[in-house]
Amino acid sequence: MEDKKETQPPVPPIVDQLKEYAETRFKLLKYEAIEGGTSILASIIADLVTVISMVLAFLFASVTLGFFLADILHSYWMGFGCIAVLYFLIAMFIKIFKRHLERPLINIFIQKIFKR
């Protein structure tokens, strides 16, 4: 009779299945987090390359336009001065309409972060 008391009852299969489910669920969450992080990182890198390319194109276009206007106006300082005034006007436009420009940019960033 003592042998029966010392032997433990077998673990029900449901406990093993629950443990396996928990481990599988944890692995799935880990893989989903890795996927989300890498997709955000890839998106940031692609956007960064695009922004750098656009800035360089804008810079070279500005210099080209400055030289073009300098040729038309027969003065380097007038040609590049016109470009400086143009950038000043653009900066003032952005400053004046800052509130109207912020909301769409915020929405774009939120959509990019939560994109699936």
KASUL-V307374 format. One record per residue. N is the residue number from 1. PHI is phi in degrees with one decimal (* if undefined). PSI is psi in degrees with one decimal (none if undefined). OMEGA is omega in whole degrees, 0 to 359 (* if undefined). Layout:
BEGIN
N/PHI/PSI/OMEGA ; N/PHI/PSI/OMEGA
END
This chain:
BEGIN
1/*/-29.7/181 ; 2/-68.7/-29.0/178 ; 3/-63.4/-36.2/181 ; 4/-68.9/-33.7/181 ; 5/-72.6/-33.8/184 ; 6/-79.7/-28.6/179 ; 7/-75.8/133.8/180 ; 8/-86.9/148.9/179 ; 9/-68.3/148.5/180 ; 10/-63.3/146.2/180 ; 11/-68.8/129.5/180 ; 12/-63.0/145.3/182 ; 13/-62.6/-22.3/181 ; 14/-66.4/-34.1/179 ; 15/-67.1/-43.2/177 ; 16/-62.3/-41.1/179 ; 17/-65.6/-38.8/178 ; 18/-65.1/-40.9/177 ; 19/-63.1/-45.0/179 ; 20/-63.6/-40.0/178 ; 21/-62.6/-44.2/180 ; 22/-63.0/-42.8/178 ; 23/-64.0/-42.9/180 ; 24/-65.4/-41.1/179 ; 25/-64.1/-40.7/178 ; 26/-63.2/-43.5/178 ; 27/-62.4/-41.8/180 ; 28/-62.1/-45.4/178 ; 29/-61.7/-40.0/179 ; 30/-63.9/-44.9/180 ; 31/-66.9/-36.9/177 ; 32/-66.4/-37.3/177 ; 33/-66.3/-40.8/178 ; 34/-64.0/-43.6/179 ; 35/-62.2/-44.4/179 ; 36/-63.1/-43.7/179 ; 37/-64.7/-43.0/181 ; 38/-70.2/-34.7/179 ; 39/-69.6/-37.0/176 ; 40/-65.8/-43.0/179 ; 41/-63.0/-42.8/178 ; 42/-63.8/-40.3/178 ; 43/-64.7/-41.6/179 ; 44/-64.1/-42.6/180 ; 45/-64.0/-43.9/179 ; 46/-63.2/-42.6/178 ; 47/-66.0/-37.6/179 ; 48/-64.0/-43.8/178 ; 49/-62.6/-41.1/179 ; 50/-63.4/-44.8/180 ; 51/-64.5/-42.8/179 ; 52/-61.9/-42.6/178 ; 53/-63.6/-41.1/180 ; 54/-67.4/-39.0/178 ; 55/-63.7/-43.5/178 ; 56/-63.9/-43.0/178 ; 57/-62.7/-41.4/178 ; 58/-63.9/-41.6/180 ; 59/-62.8/-48.6/181 ; 60/-68.2/-35.3/176 ; 61/-65.4/-36.9/178 ; 62/-64.9/-44.2/179 ; 63/-64.2/-42.8/179 ; 64/-62.0/-44.5/178 ; 65/-64.3/-37.6/177 ; 66/-61.9/-45.3/178 ; 67/-66.7/-37.1/178 ; 68/-62.6/-48.7/179 ; 69/-65.4/-34.5/177 ; 70/-63.7/-37.5/178 ; 71/-68.4/-40.8/180 ; 72/-68.5/-42.6/184 ; 73/-87.9/-3.9/180 ; 74/58.3/33.4/179 ; 75/-158.9/124.6/179 ; 76/-64.7/-42.2/183 ; 77/-67.0/-32.3/178 ; 78/-72.8/-39.5/180 ; 79/-63.8/-49.4/180 ; 80/-75.6/-25.4/174 ; 81/-65.3/-39.4/176 ; 82/-61.4/-40.2/178 ; 83/-64.7/-41.2/179 ; 84/-63.2/-41.2/178 ; 85/-64.9/-40.1/178 ; 86/-60.5/-45.3/179 ; 87/-66.3/-35.6/177 ; 88/-63.7/-42.9/179 ; 89/-64.8/-39.5/178 ; 90/-64.4/-42.4/179 ; 91/-63.0/-40.6/179 ; 92/-66.9/-39.0/177 ; 93/-60.1/-45.4/180 ; 94/-65.1/-40.6/179 ; 95/-63.2/-42.1/182 ; 96/-68.3/-43.3/184 ; 97/-101.5/30.0/183 ; 98/-59.4/-45.8/182 ; 99/-61.5/-38.0/181 ; 100/-74.1/-23.9/180 ; 101/-88.4/-25.2/183 ; 102/-67.7/-46.1/186 ; 103/-59.4/-47.5/178 ; 104/-63.1/-35.6/178 ; 105/-66.8/-41.0/177 ; 106/-61.5/-43.7/179 ; 107/-62.9/-39.0/179 ; 108/-63.9/-43.8/180 ; 109/-66.0/-39.9/179 ; 110/-65.0/-42.3/178 ; 111/-63.5/-38.4/180 ; 112/-67.2/-37.9/181 ; 113/-70.2/-42.2/184 ; 114/-95.0/11.1/179 ; 115/-67.8/138.7/178 ; 116/-124.0/none/*
END
